[in-house]
Amino acid sequence: MIVGKNFMEKMMSKIIIEFNGWIEADPDSIRFQYIGPVRESQMIMITGTEYLQLDEDEREEYILEDLGVACTNSFDGELDQCDVNVEEDPDHVAQEFLQDLLRDKL
């Protein structure tokens, strides 16, 4: 497959999504991953229902595993802001600039 320069330039870009809002998550469909002090060599995962049974200090040792799943399976929610931005990778821009300078000098 032949790939054009314009396509390759776009491949060196990033899609940044900024969002703000809230959801009421379904405790049975979300999972939390343990990030506290190492207890065992295995990954510890709990459900939202189990998370609700923890006290506040214990909850600080867990993070939400997948925000996308929580949003998809939520009971309710509101997205106040959702901006999609395309940013070029600065390393790629600098590389292209240097290549153009070299071509001009040759």
C-alpha positions in Angstrom: 0.0 0.0 0.0 1.4 3.4 -1.0 0.9 6.1 1.7 1.0 9.8 0.7 3.0 12.4 2.6 -0.1 14.2 3.7 -1.5 11.0 5.3 1.8 10.3 7.1 1.8 13.9 8.5 -1.7 13.3 9.9 -0.5 10.1 11.5 2.0 12.1 13.5 -0.8 14.1 15.1 -2.6 13.5 18.4 -6.3 13.6 19.1 -6.9 15.3 22.5 -10.4 15.0 24.0 -11.3 17.4 26.8 -14.5 16.7 28.7 -16.4 17.7 31.8 -19.5 16.2 33.2 -20.8 13.6 35.5 -22.4 10.1 35.5 -24.3 7.9 38.0 -22.4 4.6 37.6 -23.9 1.2 37.8 -21.9 -0.4 40.7 -22.4 -3.9 39.3 -20.9 -3.0 35.9 -17.8 -1.1 36.9 -14.5 -2.3 38.3 -11.8 -0.8 40.5 -8.1 -1.7 40.4 -6.0 -1.8 43.6 -3.0 0.6 43.6 -2.1 0.6 47.3 1.0 -1.1 48.8 1.9 -4.4 47.2 0.2 -7.3 48.9 0.6 -10.0 46.3 2.1 -10.4 42.9 -1.4 -10.6 41.3 -3.6 -7.7 40.2 -6.5 -7.1 42.6 -9.8 -6.0 41.0 -13.1 -5.3 42.8 -16.6 -4.4 41.6 -18.3 -1.1 42.3 -20.6 -2.9 44.8 -17.5 -4.0 46.7 -16.0 -0.5 46.4 -19.1 1.0 48.1 -18.5 -1.3 51.1 -15.0 0.1 51.7 -14.3 2.9 54.1 -12.9 6.3 52.8 -9.3 5.4 53.5 -9.5 2.0 51.7 -11.2 3.7 48.7 -8.0 5.8 48.2 -6.1 2.6 47.4 -8.3 1.9 44.3 -8.8 3.6 40.9 -11.5 3.3 38.3 -10.5 0.7 35.8 -12.3 2.0 32.7 -14.1 5.3 32.4 -15.6 4.3 29.0 -17.3 1.2 30.5 -18.6 3.4 33.4 -20.1 5.9 30.9 -21.6 3.2 28.6 -23.4 1.4 31.5 -24.3 4.5 33.6 -27.8 5.1 34.9 -27.7 8.8 34.2 -25.3 11.5 33.3 -24.6 14.8 31.6 -21.7 15.9 29.4 -21.2 19.6 29.9 -18.2 20.0 27.6 -16.6 17.8 25.0 -13.9 19.4 22.9 -11.9 17.4 20.3 -8.5 18.9 19.3 -5.8 17.7 17.0 -2.3 18.5 18.0 0.8 17.9 16.0 3.6 15.9 17.7 6.4 18.6 18.4 9.1 16.0 17.7 7.7 15.2 14.3 7.4 19.0 13.5 11.0 19.6 14.5 12.1 16.5 12.4 10.4 17.8 9.3 11.8 21.3 9.8 15.4 19.8 10.0 14.8 17.7 6.9 13.6 20.7 5.0 16.7 22.7 6.0 18.9 19.8 4.9 17.2 19.6 1.5 17.6 23.4 1.0 21.4 23.2 1.7 21.9 20.2 -0.6 
